[in-house]
Every structure is written in C-alpha cells, then in structure tokens.
Amino acid sequence: MTSRIRVSAVSYTNTKPFIYGLQHNPIQNQIDLSLDTPSDCAQKLIDNKVDIGLIPVAAILNLPYWQIVSDYCIGAIGAVNSVFIFSNCPIEEANIIQLDPESRSSNNLAKVLLKNYWKVNPQQIINAADYAKSIDIKTAFVQIGDRTFGKKNQFPYVYDLAETWQKLTGLPFVFAAWIANKPINPEFMKAFNTALKAGLDARENVLAELPSYAGFDLRDYLYHKLDFNLTDDKKEALNRFLEYIKEL
Ligand SMILES: C=C(O[C@@H]1C=C(C(=O)O)C=C[C@H]1O)C(=O)O
C-alpha cells in the first residue's frame, strides 16, 4: 500500500466545511490529517512534515517549490469578520501594533495596510507578553480566527483587514490556500478537490454541529463573509499581496 498523503489544515471554524468534506469521503483513507494554527500549518509545510497544507499565503515566499492543489481557499470579498486590528485609539495614532502569533497572512496584511493604506509606521511586535491584553491606549493588536468572534463591540476602533484591503486594491483577498510542497498525483488532487467541494455543499450539516458564539452570526460567516472559491481575481490578489510583502 502506498503511504498516506500528510495534510495540515487550519483548526479554526473557517475550515470546518473542508474538514467535514474530507472526513465524509473515502479520501480520508488516503490522508493523514492534522489540525493546526495557521502559522503551524505553514511551518509544517516548510519543514516538509506534511505534503499539503491549508497555509497562509504569505508563507509561499518561504517555499522553494509550491503548487496550488485546489480550487478552494479561505478568502473574502470585502469584510471577512474574523481578521481585525482592535484598537483603543484611531489606528493612525497607535504607537505599537501587536501581531498575532497564530497568523502569517494577516500579520503581513496589517503591515501592508499600515504602510500603503494608513501610511503610518508604528512599532510592530510579535509574541508580546501582554498580547491582546495591553491597557496602553496607544497599543493595538492584530487578531484572527475564532478568538475574534463577538469581540467587535468591545473596542472603540475596529478595522476589518479584508475590507481595508478591498479599499486599497479593489480586490478580494485570499488568506490561505491549499498548497503542496512537491508534485501531487493529479488523480489524488481531483478527488481531494471534490471532497472539499462536498464539504462546502454540506455547510448546513456543519452549522448544526457547531457551538454558537454570543454576538457572532456563524451562518452569515460561513455563507457570506468567507468566500471559498479561488477565482482568478483572488489569484490576482494573491500575487499582488506577495509583491506588497516583498516591498515591505
Ligand atoms: C479568515 C481567516 O483566515 C486565516 C488567516 C490566516 C493568517 O492570518 O495567516 C491563515 C489562515 C486562515 O485561518 C481567519 O483565520 O479568521
């Protein structure tokens, strides 16, 4: 028997439809699936501990070989509602931006937007000891994923980074895509893609299994805020984003 393809996927709610699709499909017998934070998905693919990852697209720049293996992604057209800068002062007045240790794409997106949209240059800190807890009014923070659910009303200044990216470029955004670090058998890729699509088509079942979060509309999130199709304009956005990162 040939060995299983090792796959790392994001452990957040945004990926639950994909996980559902993979786990309700015969392809589950061909893969070893692990669920990780986005930054760990990226590191595992870079370190060749997995063959395919739903990796933050910013990490593509750290891969000597990479190949997109699916028509689906974690993306958004306008506001995504789970990737924010939370701040106690207007962003233009912040002295420090704490980055999210679980993120690669959104930390870079924040840097790109600070430079090119808000045109400011606050100090940027990763792994801050008081991450997301600072009481300094001039300290803001980037946060992604389920930890942001319901937090939008807790801060006086809240910036949705996919929405701000759209204001800067007119484009949608891709946070994470299914990327391989080696050539993958086309038959497998086709079956993998089919399983992911089946998961998206089963979002009602996924919603029925999920807990509810106070102050957060999960149905709206999975159907309308996230956009899972890796369309040509999202690929254009991906390339544009990588160019912006290189210029930081
Ligand atoms: C929309 C999101 O997209 C994500 C953000 C990522 C990042 O910032 O590196 C990576 C994967 C996705 O989980 C989110 O996590 O809320």
The ligand as an ORCA input file, in Angstrom:
! r2SCAN-3c Opt
* xyz 0 1
  C     -10.127     34.469      7.784
  C      -9.163     33.907      8.440
  O      -8.171     33.425      7.654
  C      -6.982     32.925      8.136
  C      -5.891     33.764      8.372
  C      -4.613     33.302      8.259
  C      -3.423     34.137      8.609
  O      -3.595     35.281      9.019
  O      -2.273     33.655      8.478
  C      -4.406     31.978      7.833
  C      -5.425     31.111      7.666
  C      -6.819     31.490      7.871
  O      -7.312     30.852      9.008
  C      -9.168     33.759      9.915
  O      -8.391     32.983     10.474
  O     -10.002     34.389     10.564
*
